[in-house]
C-alpha cells in the first residue's frame, strides 16, 4: 500500500525546554519539546516520559495521539505506566526473584508475588536529566540516569542513557545505552499508550493492528508469560490487520518474525478515519501488545480525557519477559563494563485517501 507523507514534511527541526513542576520530593522537572517535519513530541524528565505526540491527519490537523497527564502529580501517582520508560527490567518476573550467577536477586513484589516493571519505583518514577539537541535536521532529547548501588534490587551502579530523536520524515526513535559497575540484569522498554484517532476518540475499536509475529507467549493464571507457541488458529494471530479488541484479552509478548528485512515493520497500527498510520521497528526479540484493560474512569488524562479500558493500546519492545522462569530463554545479563544498546523506531505517515 502506498503511503502519503507530504503532510509530514516542510517544517525545520527545533527544540525547546520549559519548567513543568516540582515532584513531591522537591525535584524540578522540565518539559522538552521536539518539533520537526510537522510533528511535535513533548517529553518529561519524570520517567523519561513521552508526554504527547502531535501528528497531522489527512486534512493537516495536528492532534495528540498518546495518553499523558496535565500535571506532574498525576504522573507520580499513576499505576498504568503511562508514557514512561520502564526498567531496569520491564515486564513480569515470577516470584519477584531472579538467579544471577551465584546470587539470587530479590525484587519488589508489586503485583501479588510478581515483580512488574522493576517494582513501584524504577525508571518510571525517577527524575532523569534531559538535554535537548538540534542540528537543523534532527531534533532530540538525551535523558541520563545513574542508580545507587543495588537500587531496586539490581546489583551495581547503572549508568543509563535514553535518547529520543525526531527527524523530518515522521520518524521518532528511542536509542538506549547502559553500563554497569557489576554484572546485573537490564531489559527496559517504553510504555506509551497510542490512540491514533486523537483526543476525541474514546476507543481503539476503529483501529487496525498488524503484528508480523508467528509466535507469542501465552500467559498463566497470574499473567506470567510462558514459553512461546504458534499464533496460528488462536485469537492472537494478527498477521492480517484487524481490530485490537477486546482490550481485556491482550497483555501478551509477541515475537517478531526474523528475517523480515530492516525496512519491514514488526507492527503496523492504522486509523482509517483520520488517515494516520504508525509503524514500529525494533531490534528487540519481543513486543508486548497491551490492550489497556487497566485504564479506568477514575483516570483523567490530558485535556480532561476520561480513562476506560481500550481507550488506547501499548506496543512495548523489550526482551523476553519472565525469561528467568522459562527454560531455554536467555537472561538479559549486562556484564560489568560491557555496553548495552537497543533501538526502536516509530514511523508516522498518512494512508492514501
C-alpha positions as CSV (number, residue, x, y, z in Angstrom):
1,X,0.0,0.0,0.0
2,X,1.4,3.4,-0.9
3,X,1.7,6.0,1.9
4,X,1.3,9.7,1.7
5,X,4.0,11.6,3.6
6,X,3.7,15.1,2.1
7,X,1.7,16.5,5.1
8,X,4.5,15.3,7.5
9,X,7.3,17.4,5.8
10,X,8.2,21.0,5.4
11,X,9.0,22.3,9.0
12,X,12.5,22.8,10.2
13,X,13.8,21.0,13.3
14,X,13.7,22.9,16.5
15,X,13.8,22.2,20.3
16,X,12.7,24.0,23.5
17,X,12.6,23.3,27.2
18,X,10.4,24.7,30.0
19,X,9.6,24.1,33.7
20,X,6.8,21.5,34.2
21,X,6.7,21.2,38.0
22,X,8.3,20.0,41.2
23,X,8.0,16.4,42.5
24,X,6.6,15.7,45.9
25,X,10.3,15.4,47.0
26,X,11.1,18.9,45.6
27,X,12.9,17.8,42.4
28,X,12.5,20.1,39.4
29,X,11.0,18.5,36.3
30,X,11.3,20.0,32.8
31,X,9.2,19.5,29.6
32,X,11.2,19.2,26.4
33,X,9.7,19.9,23.0
34,X,10.9,18.4,19.8
35,X,9.4,19.7,16.5
36,X,10.3,18.5,13.0
37,X,8.5,17.9,9.7
38,X,5.1,18.8,11.0
39,X,5.3,16.6,14.1
40,X,5.7,17.8,17.7
41,X,6.9,15.5,20.5
42,X,7.0,16.5,24.2
43,X,9.0,14.6,26.8
44,X,9.4,14.8,30.5
45,X,12.3,14.4,32.9
46,X,10.0,12.4,35.1
47,X,10.1,8.8,34.0
48,X,11.7,9.9,30.7
49,X,8.0,10.0,29.6
50,X,6.7,10.9,26.2
51,X,4.0,13.4,27.3
52,X,2.5,14.0,23.8
53,X,2.9,13.3,20.1
54,X,1.1,15.7,17.8
55,X,0.6,14.3,14.3
56,X,-1.4,15.8,11.4
57,X,-4.4,13.9,10.0
58,X,-5.1,13.7,6.3
59,X,-6.6,17.2,6.4
60,X,-3.4,18.6,8.0
61,X,-4.9,19.0,11.5
62,X,-2.4,18.0,14.2
63,X,-3.6,16.1,17.2
64,X,-2.1,14.3,20.2
65,X,-2.1,10.5,19.6
66,X,-0.7,9.3,23.0
67,X,-2.1,9.4,26.6
68,X,-0.4,11.8,29.1
69,X,-1.3,13.9,32.1
70,X,-1.6,17.6,32.5
71,X,0.1,17.7,35.9
72,X,3.2,16.1,37.5
73,X,1.2,14.8,40.5
74,X,-0.8,12.5,38.2
75,X,2.4,11.0,36.8
76,X,3.7,10.5,40.3
77,X,0.5,8.6,41.4
78,X,-0.1,6.8,38.1
79,X,0.0,3.0,38.2
80,X,-0.6,2.3,34.5
81,X,3.0,3.3,33.4
82,X,1.6,6.0,31.1
83,X,4.2,7.0,28.6
84,X,7.2,6.3,30.7
85,X,10.4,4.3,30.4
86,X,10.2,1.0,32.4
87,X,13.2,-0.7,33.9
88,X,15.9,-1.7,34.6
89,X,13.9,-4.9,33.7
90,X,10.5,-4.5,32.0
91,X,7.7,-7.0,32.2
92,X,6.8,-9.6,34.9
93,X,9.3,-11.6,37.0
94,X,7.8,-14.6,38.6
95,X,8.3,-14.7,42.4
96,X,10.0,-11.3,42.2
97,X,13.4,-13.1,42.3
98,X,16.0,-13.9,39.6
99,X,19.1,-16.1,39.8
100,X,22.2,-14.3,38.6
101,X,25.4,-16.3,38.8
102,X,25.7,-17.3,42.5
103,X,23.3,-14.7,43.6
104,X,19.5,-14.5,43.7
105,X,18.2,-11.0,43.1
106,X,15.3,-10.1,45.4
107,X,13.0,-7.6,43.7
108,X,9.9,-5.8,44.9
109,X,6.7,-7.8,44.5
110,X,4.3,-5.1,43.4
111,X,1.7,-7.3,41.7
112,X,0.9,-10.1,44.1
113,X,4.0,-12.3,44.3
114,X,5.2,-10.9,41.0
115,X,7.6,-8.0,40.2
116,X,6.2,-5.9,37.4
117,X,8.4,-3.3,35.5
118,X,11.0,-3.5,38.3
119,X,8.6,-2.5,41.1
120,X,6.6,0.5,42.0
121,X,9.6,2.9,41.5
122,X,12.3,2.0,39.0
123,X,12.9,4.1,35.9
124,X,9.3,5.1,35.6
125,X,9.3,7.1,38.9
126,X,12.8,8.5,38.6
127,X,13.7,12.1,37.5
128,X,16.0,11.8,34.6
129,X,18.3,14.6,33.4
130,X,17.2,15.8,30.0
131,X,19.3,17.8,27.5
132,X,17.9,18.8,24.1
133,X,19.9,19.0,20.9
134,X,19.3,20.0,17.3
135,X,21.4,20.1,14.2
136,X,18.9,21.5,11.8
137,X,17.8,18.1,10.5
138,X,17.3,16.2,13.8
139,X,15.6,17.3,17.0
140,X,16.3,15.3,20.1
141,X,16.5,15.0,23.8
142,X,19.1,12.9,25.7
143,X,18.0,11.6,29.1
144,X,20.6,10.2,31.5
145,X,20.3,8.5,34.9
146,X,22.6,6.9,37.3
147,X,21.3,4.5,40.0
148,X,22.5,3.9,43.5
149,X,24.4,0.7,44.2
150,X,21.9,-2.1,44.4
151,X,18.9,0.2,43.8
152,X,15.6,-1.6,43.4
153,X,17.4,-4.9,43.9
154,X,19.7,-4.8,40.9
155,X,23.5,-5.2,41.5
156,X,26.0,-2.4,40.8
157,X,25.6,1.2,39.7
158,X,23.8,1.5,36.4
159,X,24.6,4.4,34.1
160,X,21.8,4.8,31.5
161,X,21.1,7.0,28.5
162,X,17.8,7.1,26.6
163,X,17.8,9.3,23.5
164,X,14.7,10.3,21.6
165,X,15.2,11.8,18.2
166,X,12.7,13.1,15.7
167,X,13.7,13.5,12.0
168,X,11.9,15.4,9.2
169,X,10.3,12.3,7.7
170,X,8.0,11.3,10.5
171,X,10.4,9.0,12.3
172,X,10.7,9.1,16.1
173,X,13.4,6.8,17.5
174,X,14.5,5.7,21.0
175,X,18.1,4.6,21.5
176,X,19.3,3.0,24.7
177,X,22.8,2.8,26.1
178,X,23.8,1.4,29.5
179,X,26.8,0.3,31.6
180,X,27.0,-1.3,35.0
181,X,29.7,-1.5,37.6
182,X,28.7,-5.1,38.4
183,X,27.1,-7.9,36.5
184,X,23.3,-7.2,36.5
185,X,20.1,-7.5,34.5
186,X,19.0,-4.9,32.0
187,X,15.9,-5.1,29.7
188,X,14.0,-1.8,29.6
189,X,11.0,-0.7,27.5
190,X,8.9,2.3,26.5
191,X,5.3,2.1,27.7
192,X,3.4,4.6,25.6
193,X,-0.4,4.4,25.0
194,X,-1.5,5.1,21.5
195,X,-4.8,6.1,20.0
196,X,-4.3,7.5,16.5
197,X,-7.8,9.0,16.5
198,X,-6.7,11.8,18.7
199,X,-8.2,13.4,21.8
200,X,-11.9,12.9,20.8
201,X,-11.5,9.2,20.2
202,X,-12.8,7.0,23.1
203,X,-11.6,3.6,21.9
204,X,-9.2,1.9,19.5
205,X,-12.1,-0.2,18.2
206,X,-11.8,1.7,14.8
207,X,-8.1,0.9,14.5
208,X,-6.5,-2.0,12.6
209,X,-3.4,-3.7,14.0
210,X,-0.9,-5.9,12.1
211,X,1.7,-7.9,14.0
212,X,4.3,-9.7,11.9
213,X,4.7,-12.4,14.6
214,X,4.2,-16.1,14.0
215,X,4.7,-16.8,17.7
216,X,3.5,-15.3,21.0
217,X,3.9,-16.1,24.7
218,X,0.7,-17.3,26.4
219,X,0.0,-16.3,30.0
220,X,-0.7,-18.4,33.0
221,X,-3.3,-17.6,35.7
222,X,-1.0,-14.9,37.2
223,X,-0.5,-13.2,33.8
224,X,3.1,-14.6,33.7
225,X,4.4,-15.3,30.2
226,X,5.0,-19.0,29.3
227,X,7.2,-20.5,26.6
228,X,6.4,-19.3,23.0
229,X,3.7,-21.0,20.9
230,X,2.5,-20.5,17.3
231,X,-0.3,-17.9,16.8
232,X,-2.0,-19.9,14.1
233,X,-5.6,-20.9,14.9
234,X,-5.6,-18.7,18.0
235,X,-7.1,-15.2,18.8
236,X,-3.5,-14.0,18.9
237,X,-3.0,-14.2,15.2
238,X,-2.6,-10.6,14.0
239,X,-0.7,-11.4,10.8
240,X,-3.6,-9.9,8.9
241,X,-4.8,-6.5,10.1
242,X,-7.8,-6.5,12.4
243,X,-9.3,-4.6,15.3
244,X,-7.2,-4.8,18.5
245,X,-10.1,-5.9,20.7
246,X,-11.3,-7.0,23.2
247,X,-9.0,-4.8,25.4
248,X,-9.1,-7.1,28.4
249,X,-7.8,-10.1,26.4
250,X,-4.3,-8.8,25.4
251,X,-1.3,-8.4,27.5
252,X,1.0,-10.8,25.7
253,X,4.5,-10.8,24.3
254,X,4.6,-11.3,20.5
255,X,7.9,-12.5,18.9
256,X,8.5,-10.6,15.6
257,X,9.4,-12.8,12.7
258,X,13.1,-13.0,12.0
259,X,14.5,-12.3,8.6
260,X,11.7,-9.9,7.6
261,X,14.2,-7.2,6.5
262,X,15.3,-3.9,8.0
263,X,12.6,-1.9,6.2
264,X,9.7,-4.2,7.2
265,X,8.0,-3.1,10.5
266,X,7.1,-5.7,13.1
267,X,3.9,-3.9,13.9
268,X,1.6,-1.5,12.0
269,X,-1.3,0.4,13.5
270,X,-3.8,2.2,11.2
271,X,-6.7,4.6,11.9
272,X,-8.7,4.9,8.7
273,X,-11.0,7.8,9.7
274,X,-8.0,10.1,10.3
275,X,-5.7,8.5,7.8
276,X,-2.9,8.1,10.3
277,X,-0.5,5.2,10.3
278,X,2.1,4.1,12.8
279,X,4.8,1.5,12.1
280,X,7.1,0.0,14.7
281,X,10.6,-1.1,14.1
282,X,12.8,-2.7,16.8
283,X,15.9,-4.8,17.4
284,X,14.3,-6.4,20.4
285,X,13.1,-10.0,20.4
286,X,9.6,-9.3,21.8
287,X,6.8,-6.7,21.6
288,X,4.2,-6.8,24.3
289,X,0.8,-5.8,23.0
290,X,-1.3,-4.5,25.9
291,X,-4.9,-3.6,25.2
292,X,-5.2,-1.1,28.0
293,X,-7.5,-3.1,30.3
294,X,-6.3,-1.2,33.4
295,X,-7.3,2.2,32.0
296,X,-10.2,3.3,34.2
297,X,-12.8,6.1,34.6
298,X,-11.0,7.4,37.7
299,X,-8.1,8.4,35.5
300,X,-8.2,11.8,33.8
301,X,-5.7,12.3,31.1
302,X,-4.5,15.4,29.3
303,X,-7.3,17.7,28.2
304,X,-9.8,16.2,30.7
305,X,-10.0,12.9,28.8
306,X,-11.5,10.1,30.9
307,X,-9.9,6.7,31.0
308,X,-11.7,3.5,30.1
309,X,-10.4,0.0,29.0
310,X,-9.5,0.0,25.4
311,X,-9.1,3.8,25.2
312,X,-5.6,3.3,23.9
313,X,-3.1,0.4,23.4
314,X,0.6,-0.1,24.1
315,X,3.2,-1.9,22.0
316,X,6.2,-2.4,24.2
317,X,9.5,-3.5,22.5
318,X,11.6,-5.5,25.0
319,X,13.4,-8.7,26.0
320,X,11.6,-11.9,26.6
321,X,9.5,-11.2,29.8
322,X,9.9,-13.7,32.7
323,X,12.9,-15.3,31.0
324,X,14.3,-16.5,34.3
325,X,11.4,-18.8,34.8
326,X,11.4,-20.2,31.3
327,X,14.0,-22.9,30.3
328,X,15.7,-22.1,27.0
329,X,15.2,-18.4,27.1
330,X,18.4,-16.4,27.8
331,X,18.5,-13.9,30.7
332,X,19.2,-10.2,29.8
333,X,22.5,-10.1,31.6
334,X,24.6,-6.9,31.3
335,X,28.2,-7.8,32.3
336,X,30.4,-5.4,34.2
337,X,32.0,-2.9,31.9
338,X,30.0,-4.1,28.8
339,X,27.9,-1.6,26.8
340,X,24.2,-2.3,26.3
341,X,22.5,-0.8,23.2
342,X,19.0,-1.1,21.8
343,X,16.9,0.8,19.3
344,X,13.2,1.2,18.4
345,X,11.6,3.5,15.9
346,X,8.1,4.7,15.3
347,X,7.3,5.9,11.8
348,X,4.2,8.1,11.3
349,X,2.7,8.6,7.9
350,X,-0.7,9.0,6.1
351,X,-2.7,6.4,4.3
352,X,-3.9,7.3,0.8
353,X,-7.3,8.9,0.5
